[in-house]
């Protein structure tokens, strides 16, 4: 459970690093946006690396780790997009989420 929580925290930082500059530094030169993002990404790595190491030590495959991370990315990104950037909700996000659940099923089914 701890590695998944760390992945959620890491994703919050990475989403902010990737897209936060569009809201907070939209008039700044690109190099300032890059520095802003790199500074935030350092925190992301501080959570992502331990999480992936823990999952690997728990015998998760690389595919299982990556697909789980992608599901968490969608869980973090959709509220970020809707609340901070006031983007409209589309049913396509639900379909994308269901596709990812299918991915989760296929990468974990041989574990049963």
N, C-alpha and C positions, 0 to 999 in steps of 0.2 A: 504493500500500500504506500509506503514512504517513497519508493521510486516514482510511482505515478503522480503523487503530490508534487514531487520535485519537477517532473515533466510539465505539470500545469504551471508552476511558478516560472519555469524556464520559458514556456510559451508566452506567458504574459509579458516578460521582458523582451522576447524576440519580436512579438507583434508590435510592441511599442517602438523597438529599434527600426523595424522595417517600414512602419507606416506613421509613427508619431511625428516625424519631421514634416510630413505633409500638413499637419495641423499646427504644430508649434513653430516651425521654421520655414513656412512656405515662402517668405520673402528673402530668406538668407541665401547666400551663395551655396552652391552644391557641396563645396568642400566642408562647410560648417555642418551641413546635414550629415555628411559622411562621418565626421568626428563625433557628432551627437550620437549617431547610430552605433558606432564602434564602442563608445563608452558604455552604452546600455547593453550591447551584445556581450561585453565582458561579464556582466551579471548573469546573463543567460547561460553562458558556458559554465559558470560557477555552479549552476544547478543541473544543467543538462549532462555534463560529463559524469558526475557521481551517479545520477539516475541511470544512465545507460550502462555504467559499470556494474551497478547493483543488479540490473536486469540480466546482464550477461552472466554474472556469477550465479544467478538463480536459474541458469540454463535456458533462458529465452533465446530463440534464434534471432539473427539479424532482421529477418522479415517480420517477426513478431514485435520486436522493438520498434521498427520503423512504422509499421502499420498502426501500432498503438499511439505513437507520437503524432501521426497524421490525424487520427481521430481527436486527440487532445487539441491539436491545432485548430480544427474546425470548431470544437466546443468553445475555445477561447476567442477565435477570430470573429465568429458571427455576432456575439454580443458587442464586441469592440466596434465592429463596423456599424451595427445598428444604433448603438448608444452614443459613441463619440463622433462618428462621421455622419450620423443621421441618414444613412442609406436605407432605402426601402427594403422591407423583407420580401423575399421571393420564395415561392414554393420550390424552386429549383434547389435551394439550400437543404430542404428536407430530403429531396431525392438524392442529392450528393451525400448527405449523412447516411441514408439507407444503403447506398453503394459502399460506403466505408464500413458499415456494419457487416456487409457481405464479405469484404476483405478480411475483417477480423475473424469471421467464421472460418474462412478458408485457411488462414495462417495458423489458427489455433485448433482446428478440428482433429489433427493427428495427435494432439496431446491427450484426448479423451480415452 
